[in-house]
């Protein structure tokens, strides 16, 4: 084989090894572009909240008060209250308890927070996500969605806001 054909021959041998990777990427749905602030529908609460989409945070947080663990039979839940964005009324919710985590807040102190599982709708995407519960009254947005909730469905454009409306009528799971 001539020196000129060797690089071409090597590329032809390696090409089939690369094809499955390309096909696997093509099989996934394209992520949707969102701004850094978007409306999110809380399925269990049956209302929308403004959320900050924060790729700098690993996990998600929901503004909640009166947080306490409860047991119903053998199942563990967390009962908590969330402020309705339009009426300012406290809405009582109960979600499956996942764990208790320790998070370092902005002032550097460690906080213990309950983590629950809940369904949300962001754009056309319905997801079950884990959120830690904390009083977020001092923040501008009651819900922060971190990377674990956004992974695979979202590309965040930090120059934009309010690009979507939650519509889970034909959403993925």
C-alpha positions, 0 to 999 in steps of 0.5 A: 500500500502506498504512503498516500493511501495509508491515512485514508485506509485508517480512516475507513477502518475507524469510521464504523467504530465512530458511527454508533456514537453519532447514531446514539446522539441523533436518537435523543430529542433536541434540547429546547432553548430556555431563558434564565427565567421561565414559568414552570408548572408544578403538577401537584400544586396545580399552578405556575411559578417563575423559576430561575434556571441556574446551570451553576447549581447542581440541584433544585430548590423550592421556596417552602415553609412549615416543612416537616416529615410525615408518615402515611402507613409505611411510606414517608412524605414531607408536608410543606406549604408553598406560596401561591404566586397570584393570591399569596395564599399558603398552599399545603402540599405533600410529596414523597420524602427522598432524603435530608441533605446539607447545603452550604448557603450564600453566607457559608453556613450549612443548612439541613434541607428535606429533599422531595420528589415532584413533577414539573412541566418546563416548556414541553417537558414533564419531569419528575425532579428532586428539589430541596425545600427552603424558605426562599422569601429573600430571593426573587424567584420561588423555584430554582432549577439546577443542572440535574433537572435541566439535563438533556432537555434544556439549553439556557441562554442567559441573555433571554427570559420567558421563552416558553409556556409550560404545556405538558399535554404531550410532554415526555416523562 
